[in-house]
Amino acid sequence: MTNSISTDICIIGAGPVGLFAVFEAGLLKLRCHVVDALPQVGGQLSEIYPKKPIYDIPGFPDILAGDLVQNLMRQIEPFHPTFTLGERVERLAKLEDGTFQLFTTDGTEIFCKAIAIAGGLGSFEPRKPAVESLETYEGGRGVYYMVRDPETFRDRRIVIAGGGDSALDWTIFLADVAKEVTLVHRGTTFRGAADSAEKVQKLHEAGRARLVLSSNVTHVHGQDSLEAVTITANDGTAETLPVDAFIPLFGLTPKLGPIGDWGLELEDDAVKVNTLDYSTSVPGIFAIGDINTYPGKLKLILCGFHEAALMAQGAYKYMFPDKRYVLKYTTVNGVPTL
């Protein structure tokens, strides 16, 4: 039996920007239904680094990614959004009256007056190093491409590979969790923040983490689970290190997925938008967060929050072109409910 849902705005993506869009739409008395291919809300914050601190959210010197998601969910409670999780929007149709019909992978049909794409990077896959038999140790047997819960590595011997922010940040964080931490980087300088690189160097000098530069993890070893890795330097010398976990952090490969077939104007696998209201080339469809592109684009959560506010205003005007909306401040009027 087909599940049919009717709403004002369908938000595709339940990451932080998509969740905040529910709040901004709620202030305008607009109902929202949120769809996400992941089985839980939060997007990358929940899927990739729920325990990682974020430092650039206004009003929070630092906040764990998972806590930010929980706060956003509490913030949108008064507006009673509905969710379809674990399903991906495969296709859409624009109806004669200007509204939309969306179809998900599990047969759910969503009827809405406007669409806000907040799909982050789209669907994504980890970039894997070219190490023979690496896949043998996936699925909880020793090779991990992201850190969902640091406690998984409590008192374990781990090797991290990479030279970006994620590799540096997790080396710093896990130095207080794991029994042994080794960071392997193929170069001598890092792509990540200089401050983080300096912290890793100090951990190395203090004997709390090991830093191996100009090297790569070239082999993995073990029977039913990972038992050791071989680290080979650029000069050809090699050592085999006993480990419990290997975490290659070389970033994610984004894939636009079905969105690329919806007739939207694209640029470098991102959706082009008008920064007046973050509308796309298709009237009634908006795009906010990392999925969109425009001159000066910054892929930051706080920028996505700003985009969500202007998108909600634009969606309201699209749905109700003859109505005049007067901006009301929540500091004066509080938060209305639907």
Secondary structure by P-SEA (a helix, b strand, c coil): cbbbbbccbbbccccaaaaaaaaaaaaacbbbbbbbccccccccccccccccccccccccccccaaaaaaaaaaaaccccccccccccccccccccccccccccccbbbbbbcbbbbcccccccccccccccccccccccccccccccccccccccccccccccaaaaaaaaaacccccbbbbbbccccccccaaaaaaaaaaaaaccbbbbcccccccccccccccbbbbbccccbbbbbbccbbbbcccccccccccccccccccccbbbbcccccccccccccccccccccccccccaaaaaaaaaaaaaaaaaaacccbbbbbbbccccccccc
